[in-house]
Amino acid sequence: MPLLDNIASDIAAATGITATVQPQGSVGGGCINEAQRIRYGSADYFVKTNSARRLDMFAAEAAGLAALRRCEALKIPAPVCYGSDGQSSWLVMEYLPLGGRGEARALGAGLAALHRITQPLFGWERDNTIGSTPQPNTPSGDWIGFWREQRLGFQLDLAARHGHGGRLQAQGGRLLGCFQHLFDGYTPVPSLLHGDLWSGNYAYTQHGEPAIFDPAVYYGDREADIAMTELFGGFGGGFYAAYTGAWPLDPGYDTRRTLYNLYHILNHLNLFGGGYLGQAQGMIDRLLAELG
């Protein structure tokens, strides 16, 4: 098992402990990486593997997990090491025993605490990925410009390269030229965001603690995280009650939610194909109608 031997060498360098890797079985749930649980010495670790060209993706994920761990109200797996042997790359992190039952209110309050971590600029210290799509994060003091160029504009350009032109590009271009009016009277602050917060990226530990993982970290409008929690079914009333109780949302969120989720639907279009084209076009049409 040369791959596991190489991973063991990285763990040894990171922890100062020399031991033998004992595979504990593969772990499902992802569509980008292979994942497994291993035991090294007396500790269990969660390991993601992919091709060697994905090393930068794992480096960015490790940095994102470290950033999220500034929030003590949520459980975030600690990154241990990442590396490559020229054929494969890997990310090793703390193994969190998940599958317990927890309170949605604790998750909502924890996310509000995460969003209270701010910095002066939008973006982040490095680019990363959203799924397997590159996600640029060049720091900016202008949120509207950041969202126009590094989020919607980037995804629309990628869609054009994938052959999705015509009406999507025409209407998308119109939206890029006028969506700033959705922010009249509202000035977001650069909050620390998970960045990819759908129902598959949170769980509760066996002790009932809310945990989040698989991030696409950057600093942005906290509404972007909240919007994604609603994209695929929602997180439950207790979650939203606790979040808004800790930090109420601006009334304009109900419209901006569509703007923020358009980014993820465009990304799904780029990752998975034309099945998302109609949804993306419909969201753009709704936003343009709202803008008059």
ZIRAQUI-V804406 format. One record per backbone hydrogen bond with DSSP energy under -1.0 kcal/mol. NH is the residue of the N-H (numbers start at 1). CO is the residue of the C=O. Records with the same first field share a line. If there is no record, write none. Layout:
BEGIN
NH->CO + CO
END
This chain:
BEGIN
5->1
6->2
7->3
8->4
9->5
10->6
11->7
12->8
13->9
14->10
15->11
16->12
22->39
24->37
27->35
34->49
36->47
37->25
38->45
39->22
40->43
43->40
45->38
46->93
47->36
48->91
49->34
50->89
52->87
54->51
55->52
58->54
59->55
60->56
61->57
62->58
63->59
64->60
65->61
66->62
67->63
68->64
69->65
70->67
71->68
75->210
80->92
81->92
83->90
85->88
89->50
90->83
91->48
92->81
93->46
94->78
95->44
99->204
100->204
107->103
108->104
109->105
110->106
111->107
112->108
113->109
114->110
115->111
117->114
119->190
122->140
123->219
124->137
128->135
130->133
133->130
135->128
140->122
146->142
147->143
148->144
149->145
150->146
152->147
153->148
155->151
156->152
157->153
158->154
159->155
160->156
161->157
162->158
163->160
164->159
165->163
168->165
170->166
171->167
172->168
173->169
174->170
175->171
176->172
177->173
178->175
179->175
181->178
182->179
183->180
184->181
186->183
191->189 + 220
192->117
193->218
198->196
201->198
203->211
205->209
206->97
208->205
211->203
212->75
213->201
216->194
219->123
220->191
224->221
226->222
227->223
228->224
229->225
230->227
231->228
240->236
241->237
242->238
243->239
244->240
245->241
246->242
247->243
253->250
256->252
257->253
258->255
260->256
261->257
262->258
265->261
266->262
267->263
268->264
269->265
270->266
271->267
272->268
273->269
276->273
277->274
280->276
281->277
282->278
283->279
284->280
285->281
286->282
287->283
288->284
289->285
290->286
291->287
END
